[in-house]
Amino acid sequence: MGLTVAAKLSSPPIDGGSSAWHFSISIAERATAFLLLVLLSPALLLAVAVTIVLSRDCPFVSHARVGRYGRPIRVVKLRTMWGATPLSGRWLIEHLAHVEVPETKTRNDPRVTSAFAAFCRRHSIDELPQLWQIVAGELALVGPRPLTADELEKHYGSSAAEVLSVTPGITGLWQIAGRNNLTYRQRRLLDVFLVRNWSPRLYLFIVTGTVRAILSGSNAA
């Protein structure tokens, strides 16, 4: 559970709050994301081609989320949900106006009807397009998960402003502490813990834990 991970990291953090540290991390993350995009481009292109063939629709979808300081952003993912016929009529990306986020996610999501799509979700292949958003500065590699306005209002309350004081990330404590098995209360506590205890030690803990979670495909819906 998320609180167990937080307890493991409850010792005094290394001081990493300086502007120079955050600037250095931002530059390093953008460079790393660009390198990963280059290295993983064959896998991403293959996934795009298979998605187009199987879904008979555009390969990408974007979801409205709330970015740093409340700025609206759109998070792009590889399409993993589709019906029997094309839905969007777009050729590259479908911008979803509003997406209902389920309170809890099941490991076998009935909206995911393809084994290929399920594999992409399990190993976070569907989130590879977000590497470009790190390069562009819209997302960070590590940070609180980007949330919808409804999620922030309903589940984060007075903690929303604190969570939005940093750039949202494509991975964080939620990723290594249970991912989709976590409740919203646990996610909120982990996000707040991450913002308040940001440090090089915590950052490396999350990165190494994320690599293990992606390779194992554990706790993914």
N, C-alpha and C positions, 0 to 999 in steps of 0.2 A: 504494500500500500504506500501511497504518497508520503504519509506522515512518517513512515519508517525511514525513507530516504532522507527526509528533512532532519530526522533525529541523528542520522549518521553524520550530517554536516553541521551539527549544532555547535561545534567548537569555534572559537573566534576566527573569522575569516582573515586571509591575507588582505592588506589594504590595497584595493585595486580601483579606487574610486576617482583617481585623478583624471583630468581631461586628457592628458597625454596618453594614459593607458587606454581610455576608450577610443581615442582617435587612432591609436596604433592597432587596436583590435579591429576597428572598422575597416581600415586599409587592408589588413591581413585577411579578413573575411572576404572582401571583394576580390582580392587576388586569388584566394583559394577557390571561391565559387567559379571564377572564370576558368581556372585550370581544370576543375572538375567538369565543367560544361564541355570543354574541349575533349577531355578523356572519355567522358560518358556519352558524347554525342552519337556514336554508333548505336548504343543501346537505346537512347532516346528516340532516334530516328526509326529504329526497328519497331519500338513500341507504338510510335505514332502511326506507322504504316499498318500494323496489325489492328490498332484501334479503329482506323478508318474502314478497313475491310469488314471487321466484325460488327461495328455499330452502324455502318452506312451513314455516318454523320461526321461533323467536324471533330478533330481530335482533342481540342482543348475547351475547357470551361473556366469561367472566372466567377468568383464569389465576392460579394461586397463585404468588406471587413473594416474595422476601425484601427487606424494606424497610430503612430506616436502623436501625442497631444490631441488626439481625437480627429486627426486628418483622415478622411475616407480613402481607402485603398482597395484594390481588387487583387485577390490572390488567385493565381492561375494554377490549374491542375490538369493532368491528363484525364480525359473522360473515362470514367469507370462504371457509369450507370447509363443504360440505354434500353429502349424498347424494341419492338419488332420492326418499326418503321422509323425513318429519319424524323427528327423533331424540330431542329433549329433552322435548317436551310442555310446555315452559315458554311463558309468554306474552310475557315481556320479555327475560329474561337467563338463560343457562345457566351455572351455576357448575361448571367442570370441576375434578374432584378431582385429576387428575394428567394432565399433558400431556407426551408424549415429544417432546423437542426434538432434531431431527436434528443430527448432527455438522456437516454442511454443507447449505446450502440451494441449490437450483437455481433458475435464473431462471424456468423453467416447472415450478413445483411441481405434481406430478400430483394433489395433494390439492385444488388450486384448479381447479374444473371450469367456472367461469363467467368469461367475458370481463369482465363487470362487476366481479366480485370481484377479478380480476387488476388491473384499472384502479385500484380502491380501494387495493389493497396497494402498487402502484407509486408512487402519489402520496400515500401515508400517510393517505388518507381514513378507513381503518379505525381509525386511532388518534385520531380527533377526540374520542371520548368521554373520553379521558384528560385533556383540558383541564379537565374538571370535577374530576378528581382532583388537578390542580394547585391549583385554587381551594380544595379541601378540605385541602390540605397533605400529601397522601399521596405525591405525586410533585412533582418540580421540572421546570422547563422544560429546564434543562441539567444533566446529571449522568451518572454511570455508568448503563448500561442495567440495568433491573431484571432480576434473574436468578432462576432456580429454585434450590432448595437443592441439587439434584443437580449443576447446572452449577457452583455455587460450590465444592462439595466436590471435584468431578472436575477442574476446569480452573483454579481460582483459588488453591487451597491456602492458603499463608501470607499471600497478598495479600488474602484475602477480608475480613478484619477491617478493613483499611485502606479498601477499596472501600465497605464498609458503614458507614463513619464519616460519610458524607454521604448526603443524600436522593437516591435514584435519579431519573434524568431521562428524559423522553421523547425527548431527543436528546443527543448527545455527540460525541466525536471519531470514534466508530465510524460515525456517520451520514454524515460528510463524507469519511471515509477509505476507503470501500469497502463499507460496510453489510454485506450478506449475502455478499460475496466474501471477507470476512476470516476467518482461522482464529481459534480460541479463544485461542491464544497471543497473536496480535496484538490481539485485543479486550482481553485482560487487561493487556497493556502500555499500551494507550491509556487504559484506565480508571484505572490507577495513575498514569500521567502527568497525567491530568486532575485527580485528587485532589491530587497533590503540587504542581502548578503553577497552581492556580486563580488567576485574575486577570481584571480587566476586559477586558484585551486578548484573552485566550484566550476569554472568554465571548462577546465580540462576533464573534470569528473563527468560533466554532461556530454562532452564530445565523445569520450571513449565509451561511455554507456550507450550513446546513440548508435555508434557503429555496431556494437554487439546486438542491440535491439533490431536494427535493420537487417543484419545478416541472419538472425534467428527468426525474424518475422513474428516475434512474440507479442501478444496482447494487442494485435492489430485487428481492426474490423474490416 
